[in-house]
């Protein structure tokens, strides 16, 4: 636990897939978007291994534009995100209910 909050590292891949479902992004854009959402900016040593793992799983593909690599979801990445959203909702929906 840090800054009065639980560790969110387990959510990184899910969050990256979600953000890439909205638009193609490079690693810096992903880190900046996470900073806006979470308040702290993840390091390149956090972002790029996650992107590598997602690429190796076949969930994202990369396109080099000059010196920048842009990431997009593959068809299987979209399906993985769909399943992850269902599992997330099934797991956490009762967190938002009024004490039930």
Buried (B, 14 or more C-beta within 10 A) or exposed (E): EEEEEEEBEEBBBBBBBBBBBEEBBBBEBBBBBBEEEBEEBBEEEBBBEBBEBBBEEEBBBBEEEEEEEBBBBBEEBBEBBEEBBEEBEEEEEEEEEEEE
